[in-house]
Amino acid sequence: MHLVETMAYAGERPWHGLGSRLAPQQPIDTWKCQAGMDWKIEEAEVRYVAGNDATGAIHSYPEQKVLYRSDTRKPLSVVSKRFQVVQPGQILEFYRDLTANAGFELESAGVLREGRKFWALARTGQSTTLKGRDKVDGYLLLATACDGTLATTAQFTSVRVVCNNTLSIALGNASGAIKVPHRSHFDPDAVKRQLGVTVSSWDGFVARVKALVERPVDPDSADGLLRRVLTYSRLDGKATVVNEQAMASVRSLYEGGGRGALMASSRGTAWGLLNSVTEFIDHHRRARTEDHRREAAWFGPGAQIKQRAWDEVMKLVA
């Protein structure tokens, strides 16, 4: 079963082959319609029937509210009455001035989990090429959920073109994401100010990536780094275990099996080692479907592993 409910994209066909293909530079309103984001989240108070038959009295529960879709009336979640909804349309509206005035271009947008989660991804227009062939483009991802599983999250991301690997870009010394919890009002202008939608974070990222390209890594060091990154906690929570299966997969990607692994920028370098982890997370890690894998790579456990890998390779060039 696909997590993707509806989706639109411009450019390359996305990871699962679904969605409506749009010509480049379509207006925001076209994106809303084609991505299935032209509905609203409505609210209603929670009511329940006390008693076992049709004569039971109806009571309300004022501490909670039901969120449901305006188009289908299907329920989405039950949340605290303090929960502040971000609408699907607001996610795309965030990009209206960026696409009109700042050179951004929407590349994909859509709805996951029957409407509980939605996102938009745009190219920033920033790009770099490593060792003459290895192109990396800058993106901005904005996503939210109405079921409590994700704060509204704005995230600079890089995409390595040769293998479509995604990697979060750290903003200064902080993590690369700006998160607005649903107990707070989502103010797009404030988020943009916080992001500093400028070249500054991209330039810093490029400088770090170029340092990784120039940093050779011997096999023993690579093995040690992967053992620190590719771990999982035991069910009893008492120990962390190295994921040997993941280790074998990532090692084979690094040693030449990965897309772009034999490029001059990657072969035997810290950049190549990082990309062996990101390719594994984005394209090979076990998951029920491609959608589940991509969702985990963007927002869940996969994203956390990629962050650990980034932190570890950064130590090599510190």
N, C-alpha and C positions, 0 to 999 in steps of 0.2 A: 504494500500500500504506500502511495506517495504522500509525503508530508505537504508537498506543494499543492495548494488549492487552486490558485491562479497565478499567472506570472507573465510579464512582458520583458523583452530583451532587445537590445540593439547590438549588432555585431555578431560575434561568434555564438553558435548554438550552445546553450548552457549545459551543465554537467549531466542532466537527466533527459535532455532532448524535448522537454515540454515547454509550453508557453507560446505567446503571440510574438512574432518577430516584427519589430518596428524599423522603419527607415530612420537614419540618424537625425538628431536634433528635432524631435517631435515636441510639441508643446506639452506642458505639465498636465493639462486636462486630458489630452490623448493618453498619456501614461496612466492616469487614474483609471480611465475606462478600460484600457487594454490589460492592465495589470490586475484588474478586479479589485481596485481599491476605491471605488466610487460609492461606497456605502458608509453608514455611520454605526458606531457603537451606542446603543440606547441603554438606559438604566431603568430599573424598576425595583420596588421594595420586595424583600423576601416575604412570602406568605406560606403558611402551612396549615394543613387540616388536622385538627385535634380530634381523634376518634377514628374508628375503623370503617365507617360506612358513609354514605352520601349525606347523612344528617350531621356529620361532624362540623364543628364551628371553624371558621377560617380566622386565623390570627396572623398578625404581622410580626416580623423580627427586625426592628429598626436599626440594629447595629450593622447589618449587612445589606448589600444590594446585589441584584442579578444584572449582569451585563449580557446583552443579546444583540444580534445583527438586525439592522433596520430593514434589510432586504428580504431575508428569509425567516426572521423572527427566531432563529435558532439560538439557544443559550450558549454563551461563551464561558462564563465563569461566575462564581459567587465571591465577592470581595468585600472588604471593609467599606463602610460608608465614606471613609476618608480617602479612599482610592481615587486618584485623579486620572481620568482616561486621556490617552493620546489617540486621536483618530487616525485611521489609515491615510486619509487625505493630507493630514498635517505632516506626515513623513515625507510625502512628495513635495508639498508646499515649501518645505525647508530648502529645497534645491532651486526654487523659482528664480531668486535673484542670483544665485551662484551660476546657474546655466545661462542667464541673460547677460550677466555683467562680468563674471570672473573666469570664464573659459571652461567651466565644468560641463561634462556631458553625461547624462544618465545612460547607464549600460544595462542594469536590470532592476526590477522591482517586483514585489509579489507578496502573496499571502500564504502562510504556513498554518498547519494544524487547524483547518476549518475556520480560520479567522482569528485565532488566538495570538498569532505572532505575524508581524509584517515588516518588510525591509525595503530599502532602496540603496543602490550602489552606483556611484558616479565616478568617472575618471576626472581627475583634477587637472589634467593637461601636463602634469609634471612627469618627467621620464629621465632615465639614465641608461647608458649602455656600457657594460663592463667588458674590458679586453676586446672591444670592437664588435662583439657579436651577441652578448648576453643582455637582452633588454629587460628593464624593470620599469613598470608604470605605477604611478601613484593613484590611489582611489580614496574616496570617503564613503564609508558604510554607515547608515543610520537605521536602527532597528528598535522595535519595542514589542511588548507583549501585554495582553490584558488579563492574563491568568496568574500573574505574580511570579512568572519564571524568568523575567528579564526586565530590568530597568530600561528606560529609554537611553540608548547607548549610541554615541557618535564616535566613530573609530577610523582614524587614518589607517589605510592598508596598502601594502604593495603587492603587485602581482608580477611574478616572473613569467614572461611571455612564453618561453620555450616549453614550460611544463604546467602553466596555469597554477603555480603554487601561490598561496596567499600567506602574508605575514603582516602582523600588526606593527605599526610604526610608533615607537615610543615618542611621547611629546616631552622634550627636555629629559628630566630625570624621572618623570612619572610614567605610569603605564600609559599606553596609547589611547585609552578610552576615557571619554567623559560620560559619566552615568548620572541620569536624573531619576531618582526614585519616584515611584508613583504616589508617594505622599506629598510630593512637591509639584508645583505648577511647572509645566514644560514651557520654557521661554526660548524660542529658537534663536533670537538675537543674542541672548546671553550665552548660549552654547557656542554660537559662532565666534563670539568675542573670546570665549575660553579656549576654543580650538585654535584661535589665531589662524584663520583659514588663509595662510600665507605660505611662502616657500621656506620659511625658517625651519620647520620640523623636517621637511623633505631634504633640505640641504644637509642637515645634521645626520639624517638617516643615510644619505648617499655617502657621506664621508666615512661612516662606520662600515658600510658594506664594502667600500673600496679597501678599507683596512683588512677586512675578512678575506678578500680576494688575494691580498698580498701575504697572507699568513699561512704558511704550510703547516700541515698537521700530520705527525707520524702515526702509524697504525695503532700503537699502544695508547697514545694520547686520545685518539679518536674513540677507541674502545672504552677508555675510562670515562670520557665525557658522555657517551651514549648510555653507559650504565648508571650515570647520575640522573639522566633525563628520562629514560624509558622504564619507569617504575610504576607500581600500583600498590595500594595499601591492602593488606589482608583484611578479610571480613571482620576479624576480631579487633582490627585497628592497632594491633600491638607491634606490627612490623611492616616495613616496606620491602617489596620483592621486586627484583629486576625482571622485566618482561622479556624473557629469552626469545620468544617467537618474534616480537617486535624488533629486538636487537638484530636477529638474523635478516629480517626483511630490510631494515634500514642499512645494515652493513652492505648488503648486495646492491642496493640503490647507489650507495656512496662509491662502491668499487667499480661502477660502470653501468649498472642496470638502470639507473635513473635517467629520466629525460634531461639532457643537458649535462649529465655527470662527467662527460669526457671533454667538455669545453675547457679552454685554457683558464677561465675564471673559476672553475669548479674542481678540476682534477687535483686531488690531494690537498685542497685548501679548506680553511674554516668555512668559507662561503658554500663550498660543495657539501660539507658535512651538515651545515644548517639546512640546506635544501633537501638533503636526503631525509631529514626528519619531517620537514614540511610536506614533501611529496608523499611520504608514508601516511601522514595524518589526513591530507586532502584527498588522496586517491586510493589508498590501499588498506587502511585500517579497517578492521572488521566492523561491520555495521549492518543493520537490517536492510537498509536501502541506501542508494546514493544520497537521497535527501537527508537521511539521519546522519550520514557521515559528514555532509557539508554543514549541517546545523551544529554538530559537535565541534567541527573545525573552526567555525565562526564564533560560537557562543559558549561552548561547553568544555568537556574534558580535553578535547583535541586542541582547543585554543590554549588551555593551560600548559599542555605539553610543549607546544610551540614557543610559548613564553619562557618556559624553563630552558629550552634549547637556545633561545636568543640570549638569555642571561648568561649561560655557560660559555657560548662562543665569544661574548663580549669580554669575558675574563681573559681570553687568549690574546686580546689586542689592547688590554688596559695598560 
